[in-house]
Amino acid sequence: MFSEKLSDRKSVAANIRSAATKNGFFYIKNHGIPEEVIAQCKKQVINFMRQPLEKKMLVDSRTHSKYYNGYLGNRKAQISRTESADVRESFSFRYSPELDPDHPMDISDLPEDVRSWIRAEDFVWEGTKHLPNFKEDGLAYWKSCLTLARRLVRLFALSLELEEDYWDDKVTHPGADGVFNYYPPRTVEEVESKFVGLGSHTDLQLFTLLWQDSVGGLQVLSKDGQWLRAPPIEGTLVVNIGDFMMRLCNDIYKSTVHRVTNESNEERVSLPFFFGLNFNCVEGVVPSCTSEKNPAKYEPISCGDWCQKRFKIERDEFLKNQAKKEVAPSATVVAR
């Protein structure tokens, strides 16, 4: 991945293509993110999540955010309509140009069509100042992921028989969402009722980088409908294809349904990083993935519009389910 030889990078790209066309999930090692950076970030996630609820609510997403930043409490989301509410707490933040490790820029210096899509909100860091080094350690991991993702997207370009720099000018201010996931040990009720940690879903953007701790719980849906475990492998990250990448390559690469179940008696931490093009970029199927016999299946759309539509669907579905619960009777009246 880091070789100066194009032939070496093309070899890695061929391996990516093989995995991406089969099940859309693969592991990478020698990824360049120091273990101590990951360890410190995990430590900060646990420090945050073990706080009293009132401290976590200082950065409550529903109270403070327009863009799904901040803290989301246990069972406050239901990503899958056919499964339980998610037994998960999370802390989320979006790309900020001031924090970009490769070319930092003040948001006021961005063109308007780029600036209007920036979804960063400062309250996530203001409300966590009482936690020593929380911002610094969390951003160290996020910045490492962003640098890695920009390198990896060049390999994806090679894997699709495009020029290596095909997407370089489209990931200058990208979708780069950091999420810290915390899965508490399940209660007896949650075990008996088959609650999930994170319901069945696909990811939205180009691809996701995922670090998961040794507890495990990630499951990937196979072509024949079986849930396959994607166990943690020390020293690796999981990479999976997102829906927007699948659109761009005309379904050659697979964005695969996956979920999380924490079946252990231990807390679980995972650190996903969701990477996509600049949200203002309108993109259609790439030229190497179409032909007379295989025309483009999708109209051009911006990554931002695509994500916005999906977020709205998921949010509306959750609110609909919550409303049903609130109007449901708490007891049944029997005949007297």
N, C-alpha and C positions, 0 to 999 in steps of 0.2 A: 504493500500500500504506500509506503514511504520511499520506495526505491526511485533512484534517479533514472533508471532504465525504463523506457517506454514499454519494452517487451515484457518486463516484469509486471508492470501495472496492467498491461493487457491480459496477462495470465490471471491476475487476481480478478479482473473484470469478467473474464470467462467463467470463473467459479461463481461470481455473483449472479451472472445470467442463469447458470444452471440451477442454483437454489431458488432464484426469484421466479422462474417459470414453473417450478414444481409445486412448492408450498408457500412461497413468499416469506419464509423465516430462515435465518441462518445466524451462526455465531461468528464473531470476529475476535481475534486475539492480537497481541502486540499493537493495540489500538492507540497507544501513546498517552492515555490518561493515567497519571500516577495513582498507585494504590492508596497513598496517603491522602490524596485529594478526595477520592471516593469515601474513604473511611471517615474523614472529617465531616463530609456532607451527611453521611448516614447518622453520625453522632448528633449533628445539629437537628436533623429531622426528628430523632427520638426525643431530644431536649424540648423541641417545640410541642410535639404531640403529647408528651406526658405532663404538660402544664395543666393547671385548672382550666375548665372550660371558659371562664370569664376572660382569661388571658388570650386564649385562642380567638375569642370573639372580637378582640380588638382589630382583627383583620378579616372579619367575616365577609365572605364573598357577596352574600345576598344583601348585606347592609351597605357595603362600601363600593362595590365594583359594578361597572357597566359591561365588563368584558370577561367575566368568569375568573378574575384574579382573586387571590386570597385563600382563606380557609373555608373548606366545606366539610361539615360534620358527618359523623357516622349515620348511615341510612338516609342521608339528605339528597341522594341522587339515585336514579334507577335507569341505567343506561340501556337495559334490555327490557322490552315490554313483556316478554314471556318469562322473566325470572324475577327474583326478589329485588328489593332495594339493596343497594351496594353496601356491604359491611366494610366500609373503608372511610378513612379520613384523608384529606388531601390539602396541599398548599400549592398554589399555582401562580405563575408569573409569566409575562410575555416579553418579547424582544424589545429592548430599548437601545437606540443607536448610541447613546452616551456610554453604554456598558460593553459595546462591541469590542472584542479583543483584537480583531484584525484591522479594522479601520473605524475607530470611534468618531462620532460626529454629534454635534449638538442638534437636537430635534428641530430647532428653529431654522437650521441650515438646509434641511431636506426640502426637496420639491413638494409642492402641495399634494400632488397625486400620490406621493409616497407617505407624507406626514399624516394624511387623513386615515391611513390604515394602521398606524402605530397604536398598539393596544396596551402599552405599559402603563402602570399606575403606581405612584410612589407610596401609597398607603401600606403596601405589603412590607416595605422596609421601615417605614415610620413606626408601624405598630409592633415591630419585632426588635426595636432598639435595645430593649431590656435584656435580650439574649446575647451575651458576648460573642462576637464574631459570626453570628448567624448569617448576616448578609454576605460577609466576606467569604465564608466557607461554602455557602450555597452557590454564590456566583462563580467561585473558582471551578466548581464542577460544571456549571452551565457553560462557562466560557470554553472549557476544554471540549465539551460536546460540540459547541458551535464550530470551533476550529476543525475538529474531526469531521463533522458533517459536510463542511465545505470541501474537504479533501475527498470524502466518500462520494459526493455527488459527481465529481469528475470521473470516478471509476464507473458510476452508473451510466454516465454519458458514453464512455468507451464500450460498456457492455451492450449498449444499444446501437453500436456502430456509428456513433456521432463523434464530432470533434471533442477532444477532452475538455475544452473550455466552453462547450455549448451553453451551459447554464451559468457560467461565472458571473455575467452581468445581471443575472436574474436572482442572485442570492446575496446581493449586497446589503439588503435590509429585510431579511427573510422572516417567514413564520418560523419562530424558534422558541417554542413553549417549554418552559421548565415545570415539571410537576413532581412533588415529593409525596409519595403514597405511603400510607401507614395502615396496615391491616391488623386489627387487634385479634387476639385469640377468640374463636367463636364460642358463644354461650351454648348451653344445652339446647335451648330453643332454636337457635340458629342452625345447629347441627341437624336436629330432628326435622326442621322445616326446609332443609337444604338451601339455606341462604348462600348467596355467592359473595365473594369479595368484590368483584367487578364483573358485571354481566357481559354476555356475549356481544361482541362489537367488532367493527373494523376501525382502523385509524384513518384520519382524514387527509393528511398531507402527502409529501413525497415518501418519507420513511421515518421510522422511529428508532432511536437508540435506547436500549433498556439495560440498566444494571439492576440485578435482583440479588438479594442476600441469599444465604444458604438455606433458608426455610423452604423456598420454592413455592409453587402454586400456579404458575403460568401453564395454561392448556391451549392447544391449537386444534381447531376442527379439521379433520382430514377430509379428503374428497368423498370418502364413503360414510361420512357422518360420525366418525369416532373421535372422541376427545383424546388427544395425545399430549403427554406431559412434555414440557420444554424445561428440563431441570436446570438449575444454576450450574455453570461450569466455571470454576475458579479462574480468574484472569481474563474472562471474556465479557463481551457485551452481546446481547441479542439485537439483531437488526430485523425489522419487518417492513414489508412494502405497505404503503398507504394508498388510499383510494385515488388520490390525485395522480400519483405515479402510474397507477393502473390505467387511468384515463389517457395519460400522455403516451403510453406505449400500446394503446389499442388492445388492452387486455392480455398482452403477452406476459406481463408480470402479474402475479396474483396478490391481491390484498385479501388476506385470509382472516376469517372470523376467529377470535380468540377470547379468552376470559381468564379470570383469576379466582381460585378457591384457596382459602387458607384453612387447611384441614388439620393443622397442628395446634398445639396448646401454647405456641409461642407467637409473639408479635412478629410481623413481617414488614420489611421496608423495600420499596422499589423506587427507582429514579428514572422514569422515562423522560426522553427529550424528543419532542415532535418537531420535525424539520420540513419546511416547504419553501416554495419560491416567494419572492417579494409579493405581498398580497395584492398589489396593483397590477401585476403582470397578467395579461390575458394570454392564455396558451391553449393551443389545440394539440391534436395528436402529432407527434414528432415525425418528420419525413421518412425516417428509416423504418417506420412501423406501418406504413401503408403501401398499397399497390393497387393495380386495377382489380385484382381478384380479392383484395382485402382493403376496401376503402375505410376511411375514418368513421368510427362508430359514434364519436362524440363531437359536439360543437365546442368551439373555444369558450372558455370561461376563466375568470380570474380565480386564483387560489383563495383570495379573500372572500369573494362571493360564494364560492363552493363551501368553505368552512362555515360561513355565516348561516347559510341555509340549513346545514346539518345541525349546528348548535341549536337553532330555533326549533327544529323538529324534536330534538331530544328534550329540550326544556319544556315545550308545550306538552309533550307526552307525560313527563313527570308531574307537571301541575295538574293534568287531567286525572292521573291516578291518585294524587293526593286529595283532590276534591271528592273523588268517589269515597275515599276512606273517611273523610270528615263528615259526609252526610249519611254514612252507613249507621244503622242503629247499633247501639252498644249491647243490647239484649233483645231477645225474642219474646214477644208477648204471647203467652199461651192461652188457650180457652179457659174461662173461669167456670 
